[in-house]
């Protein structure tokens, strides 16, 4: 048996190298904003297009403003401050243009992540080496560097004042009118967003009309239709207890059978449709679910056409919404 002797000096060297490797393995960080990199005055159309599809499920760690500050731990106010420092723009304006929710902290974190990644790619100060370490970044508290840095070589001078909106800057940089650029950005909705918008319009208009018309004969002093939403009308129907569902009030979708076609069953279907849309965490309705709801509501509205006998058939109104092209204003009204 041969016993190898290792000198204390070599032993210490091996120890420290091993420790260094283990330390580096544990300290791998997500991307960090590079020092003095900024998006102020830059064209943001490309990054807004990146933001629009939403955060991919495969994304493990969000990019950071500095290595000590986890984006995952930031609240809405802190994210808005970081976005302002990085871009010079308001978070809610970027949310609006990218079609993301302006009151969801998860969406706000995704926006900040996307802006940091884009800044690291295209936001270098003029004359600065592109190979700056990502770990060497400027914290949010010190904004003077970002405010005073010249723009990157390919950026065009921007004559916008501090009061200009994001839309104004994009329009100037793209050499388009404000109306053209807003139309281009806002009208590019996904199929799932259009599905959600159409179903929202059906619920807000037709389904609420159904409940109102059904309640009116039993409640002579009913409020004007414009003051009644589905929640209010459903509560009145439930308190009146005239049209009792087959499986009682307030049940889930699963207990309503296709053969349950009493008026109370359809009142429950209206409530469940409204709740599904209202409580959805994303502005998204895939084709499979959209078609399922459309078929349920089509049958329901045919029954109410016979029962309520409206001046304008509910099914005609339904077909009109299904066939129409949704405008940006209509999407915004449903989203809000």
C-alpha positions, 0 to 999 in steps of 0.5 A, spaced: 500 500 500 502 506 497 501 512 502 501 519 498 504 525 502 501 532 500 504 538 503 500 543 507 501 548 501 498 544 496 492 541 501 490 549 502 490 550 495 486 544 493 481 546 499 480 553 496 479 552 489 474 547 491 471 552 496 471 557 490 468 552 485 462 550 490 461 558 492 460 560 484 456 554 483 451 557 489 452 564 486 449 563 479 444 569 478 439 571 473 441 577 468 442 583 472 442 590 469 449 592 466 452 599 469 449 605 466 445 601 461 438 605 460 432 605 455 431 612 456 429 615 449 429 609 446 424 606 441 420 601 445 416 598 440 420 591 440 420 590 447 413 591 447 412 586 442 416 581 447 412 583 453 405 582 449 405 574 449 406 574 457 411 570 461 413 563 459 413 557 463 420 555 462 423 562 465 426 560 472 429 567 474 427 574 473 432 579 471 434 584 476 436 591 477 442 589 481 444 583 484 442 584 491 435 585 489 430 580 487 425 582 482 420 576 485 420 580 491 418 587 489 411 590 490 407 594 485 410 601 487 417 599 487 417 596 480 413 602 477 419 606 480 424 601 477 421 602 470 421 609 470 428 610 472 430 605 466 425 607 461 423 614 463 416 612 462 410 610 467 409 602 468 401 603 467 402 606 460 407 600 458 402 595 461 396 598 456 400 598 450 403 591 451 396 588 453 398 586 460 394 587 466 396 594 470 394 591 477 397 584 477 404 584 480 406 578 476 405 581 470 409 587 472 415 583 474 415 580 467 415 587 464 421 589 468 424 583 467 423 584 459 425 591 459 432 589 463 434 584 458 432 589 452 436 594 456 442 589 456 442 588 449 441 595 446 441 600 452 449 601 452 451 608 453 455 611 447 462 609 447 462 604 452 465 597 452 459 592 450 462 586 455 461 590 461 460 585 467 452 583 468 454 583 475 456 590 475 450 594 475 447 600 478 442 600 484 435 604 483 437 609 488 442 612 484 439 615 477 444 620 475 448 615 471 442 614 467 439 621 466 446 624 464 448 618 459 449 619 452 445 615 447 448 609 444 451 610 437 445 608 433 439 612 437 436 618 434 436 624 438 429 625 441 426 632 442 420 629 446 419 633 453 418 630 460 411 631 459 410 627 452 407 620 453 410 613 451 405 613 445 408 620 442 415 618 443 414 611 439 410 615 434 416 620 433 421 614 432 417 610 427 415 617 423 408 615 424 402 619 426 399 617 433 393 614 431 397 609 426 402 607 432 396 606 437 392 602 432 398 598 430 400 596 437 393 595 440 389 592 435 394 586 434 390 582 439 391 574 440 385 570 438 385 568 446 384 575 447 379 576 442 375 570 445 375 573 452 373 580 449 367 577 445 365 573 451 365 579 456 361 583 451 356 577 451 355 577 459 355 584 460 350 586 455 346 580 453 346 575 459 344 581 463 339 583 459 336 576 460 336 577 467 333 584 467 327 582 462 326 576 466 325 580 473 322 586 471 314 583 471 316 581 478 319 587 480 315 593 478 320 598 481 326 595 478 332 600 477 334 602 470 337 597 466 344 601 466 344 601 474 343 593 474 349 588 473 349 580 473 351 580 480 345 585 482 340 581 478 342 574 480 341 576 487 334 579 486 332 573 483 335 568 488 331 572 494 325 572 490 326 564 489 321 564 484 325 560 479 329 555 483 334 551 480 334 543 479 340 543 484 339 549 488 342 556 488 350 557 488 352 550 485 358 549 481 358 547 473 359 540 474 352 539 478 348 542 472 346 537 467 345 538 460 338 536 461 337 541 466 333 546 462 329 550 468 329 557 468 333 557 474 338 552 471 339 558 466 340 563 471 345 559 474 349 558 468 349 566 467 352 566 474 357 561 473 359 564 466 360 571 469 364 569 475 369 565 470 370 571 466 370 576 472 375 571 476 380 569 471 387 571 472 389 572 465 385 576 459 385 569 455 380 564 453 382 558 449 378 556 443 376 550 446 373 553 452 370 559 448 366 554 443 363 550 449 361 557 453 358 559 446 354 553 445 351 553 452 349 560 451 346 559 444 342 554 447 340 558 453 338 564 449 334 560 445 330 558 451 329 565 453 327 568 446 321 563 447 320 565 455 322 573 455 319 574 448 324 580 447 323 586 442 330 584 439 332 576 439 337 575 444 340 570 439 340 575 434 345 580 438 349 574 440 350 572 433 352 579 431 357 579 437 360 573 435 361 575 427 364 582 429 371 585 429 373 587 436 376 594 436 381 596 441 376 600 445 372 594 446 377 590 448 379 595 453 372 596 456 372 589 457 379 588 460 377 594 465 
